[in-house]
């Protein structure tokens, strides 16, 4: 089961996140840009979970 790699920050909705861009996700795959995650102190506003660095996909 692969992660859903979302392309937009769920908070500001304006930041486009390429697959290799740094982003933060929670265990439910809520996705945020780094500045928004920092502003929220790395806590997901949807579930209260911890926001961690989103893994990057290898380019083949």
C-alpha positions in Angstrom: 0.0 0.0 0.0 1.6 3.2 -1.2 1.3 6.7 0.4 -1.0 9.1 -1.3 1.4 11.8 -2.4 -0.7 14.9 -2.3 0.4 17.9 -4.3 -1.0 20.8 -2.2 -0.6 21.9 1.4 -3.9 21.4 3.3 -3.5 24.6 5.3 -2.5 27.3 2.8 -3.7 25.4 -0.3 -1.4 27.5 -2.4 1.9 25.7 -2.0 2.4 23.2 -4.7 4.4 20.2 -3.4 6.3 18.2 -6.0 7.0 14.6 -5.2 10.5 15.4 -4.2 9.7 18.6 -2.3 10.0 18.6 1.5 6.6 18.3 3.2 5.2 17.0 6.5 2.5 14.3 6.9 0.6 12.6 9.7 -0.3 8.9 9.9 -3.5 9.7 8.0 -1.5 11.2 5.2 -2.7 14.8 5.8 -0.1 16.9 4.0 1.4 20.3 4.8 4.2 22.4 3.5 7.1 22.9 5.9 6.3 26.5 6.9 2.7 25.6 7.7 3.8 22.5 9.7 6.3 24.7 11.6 3.5 27.2 12.4 1.3 24.4 13.7 4.2 23.1 15.9 4.2 19.8 13.9 0.7 18.9 15.1 -2.0 17.9 12.6 -5.1 20.1 13.0 -7.3 17.3 11.6 -6.4 14.4 13.9 -4.0 15.8 16.5 -1.2 13.5 15.3 2.4 14.3 14.9 3.6 15.7 11.5 6.8 14.1 10.3 8.9 14.5 7.2 7.2 13.0 4.1 9.4 10.3 2.5 10.6 11.1 -1.0 10.0 8.7 -3.8 13.0 7.6 -5.8 13.0 8.6 -9.4 13.5 5.6 -11.7 
